[in-house]
Amino acid sequence: MHKTIGILAHVDAGKTTFSEQLLFHTNSIRQRGRVDHKDSFLDSHTIEKDRGITIFADQGVFSYNNSTYYIIDTPGHVDFSPEMERAIQVMDYAIVLISAVDGVEGHTETVWQLLRKHKIPTFFFINKIDYEDSNPTAVLQEIKASLSKDACHLTTGYTEELIEFIAERDEALLEAYMDNGFTEQLWTTKFKQMIKECDVFPCAFGSALKDIGVSEFLEAIDKLTETNYNSSQNFTAQVYRIRHDESGNRVTFLKLLSGKLKVRDEVTIGDALEKITQIRQYSGSKFKTIDEVKAGELVAVTGLTVASIGDTIGAIHHKTHFDLIPTLKSNVVFDPSIHVKEVLKSFRLLDAEDPSLQVFWDEYFQEVHVHVMGVIQLEVLAQIVKERFQMDVTFGEPKILYKETIEESVKGYGHFEPLKHYAEVHLLIEPAERGSGVTFHNVCHANDLSIGNQNLVRHHLLEKDHHGLLTGSALTDVKITLLTGRGHNEHTSGGDFREATYRALRQGLEKAKNVLLEPFYDFKIKVEMDLIGRVLSDIQQAHGTFESPENIGDKVIIKGRVPVATFMNYSTTFASYTHGKGTLNLLFSGYDRCHNQEHIGERIGYNKDTDPEYTSTSIFCAKGTGYKVPWDEAEKAMHCL
C-alpha cells in the first residue's frame, strides 16, 4: 500500500525535526539531522541550510510494516506557502504540527483551511511538550475551539474518553457497544473510516526533538490510514512539482492516481503526446531510477515538456486552481550588460517551477516583473538566480498588484484596415462576478465571420492579461461576448484580428465606467479582552470592516476584511503591542473596490494614450490610403452596422 503524508505547520513548530525522526525510526536515514545544525536530510538546499527554514516541499520515502510512505516536508513560512499548497493536492493524509508552547498560530489556520478545501484527512501532533511552559491539553482545547470540535486526543489504546467520542458520532456503533461491549477491531475500522471521511481529527502529544511519542504516533498512523488506488485502470497522474536538474533536464513530479507508467510510455497531455524517458524515485536530494510505477506512488519523470504544475494528465485532463495567490509584484533589477532576453529566459525557467511568480515583460515600463508573497521570497529568489544562473539581480520595492474592471455594460468596436489588411470586431463587455476573471461568449453567426476567425478573436481575448485604462493593471471580472465581425477573403492576414480585437476591447473600455480593484485579506484576530479597543481602531484606520467580536474565555476574536495595502505590514505592530501573545491570521480573500482609487491612479501615473501595446483608435482605408478614426467616432464608421 502506498501512502502520501504531508507534514505541515506554522514556521518553527518542528516539522523538519519531526520528519527526520520518522525517517530515522524506519531506517531510511542513519542519523537524525537538525535544522539548527544545518544537517537535516530534507532541507538539503544550501539556501535552506543557511536560513534555517524549509523553502522547497521535498519528499522522503520509507517503508513501515506493509506500506510504502512518501512524506512531504512543506514550507511553514507564509512567503513560500504556494509551494505548500501545491503539495497538498497530492496528499492522502496530513499531519499538522502545533507547538505546545505557542498553540494555534496565524499560519496554522491558513494551513487548516486549505486542508479542508482539498478534503485531506488530518492528524495533529502537539509538539514540544518537553518545554517548561508547554501545555498540550490547553492546546488541544484551543484546536477544538479554533479549528474543529471534532479533534480528539489520540492515546495508546482506547480510553473511555476516546470510546465515548467515537460512539457519539456513530449510532450503530453505540448500539453495538451497548449490546456486545467493546470490540477493538470493529472500533478501529470505524475510527479509520471516520478519519478518512474527515469526520474526526486525532491529536497526539510528543516532542520531535526529544523523540517522545513519535514512534507511537507512527504506529497509530500506520494502523489508522489506508489508500485504495487502482493500477488496472487507465493511467492518470497529477503534476505537483517541476524542477530542472544539474544537467538542465526538466524533471516533472507526479502522483499516480490510477494505472501504471513505464519508461518509454507515451503520455497524453491535453492535445500533446510525449514520451517518458526516465522515471526517478526521489528521497531528499537523491534519487534512484526505476522502470515502472503503479497507482499511489510519487515519482519524478523526464521527457515531459508541456505539462505544468496543477495539470492532471493521462486519461483525464484537468487543471487545479490555487488559492494562495501573490498580492505583490516587483521589478527585476539587473546589470545593463546582461541582455534582457537572458534574464527572461532564466526567470521563465523559475516560473515553470513556481507558477505563482507569473514572470512577465512589461512593455510599458520596459521591466521584467514577478509576482511575490513577500520580501523574504525576493531575498531567496536573488540567491537562487545567483546560484543557478550566475547572475546578480536585485528587486524593486514590492508593490500591490491592482486589477481593473467595469461597472456597466458597454459595446466595443475595432476596425483594422491599413492597405491590404482587413478585420472588424464588435464586442459586448459586461461586468461579472468578483473573482470570475475574463470569460468569453460568442453569439456571432458563421455567415458574418468564419469559425476560424471567431476562434482567433477568442484566442486574442484570452491569450494574456489585458491592460485597464486607469493604471494599466490587468482587466478582470468581465464577460466579453463576440457580437459580430468581418474579414476579407483576400486582404485579411495574420495578426489582423489581434489588432481589431484589441482595438474593440480598448474602445469599449474608453466608454465604460472603469473601477480599480485591490486585494483584500480575510482576517481573524485573537487578543486579550483589554486590547479590543486598539484592534478595532487599527482596523478602521486601515479601511477594514469587522463582524461583532466573539468572547472565548478571557480572549476575544475579531473577524473581518481589510485591504492588503493597509495591513500587509501589520503583523510587526500587532506582535509588539500584544507582546507576542495575540494571534493574527491573514488569508487572501480576493479583490474588491480600491479604497483610494484616485490616489493610486496618480501614484502609478499610467497614461492610457501612450501604452505601446494598446490603442482605441481604429484604422480605415480610402483610395488606397489608411487613416485613423478616434475611439469616440469609430462606431459610426464600422462596416458591420
Secondary structure, 3 states (H helix, E strand, C coil): CEEEEEEEECCCCCHHHHHHHHHHHCCCCCCCCCCCCCCCCCCCCHHHHHHCCCCCCEEEEEEECCEEEEEEECCCCHHHHHHHHHHHCCCCEEEEEEECCCCCCHHHHHHHHHHHHCCCCEEEEEECCCCCCCCHHHHHHHHHHHCCCCEEECCCCCCHHHHHHHHCCCHHHHHHHHHHCCCHHHHHHHHHHHHHCCCCEEEEECECCCCECHHHHHHHHHHHCCCCCECCCCCEEEEEEEEECCCCCEEEEEEEEECEEECCCEEEECCEEEECCEEEEEECCEEEEECEEECCCEEEEECCCCCCCCEEEECCCEECCCCCCCCEEEEEEECCCCCHHHHHHHHHHHHHHCHHHCCEEECCCCEEEEEECCHHHHHHHHHHHHHHHCCCEEECCCEECCEEEECCCEEEEEEECCCCCCEEEEEEEEECCCCCCEEEEECCCCCCCCHHHHHHHHHHHHCCCCECCCCCCEECCEEEEEEEEECCCCCCCCCHHHHHHHHHHHHHHHHCCEEEEEEEEEEEEEEEHHHHHHHHHHHHHCCCEECCCEEECCEEEEEEEEEHHHHCCHHHHHHHHHCCCCEEEEEEEEEEECCCHHHHHHHHCCCHHHCCCCCCCEEEEECCEEEEECHHHHHHHCCCC
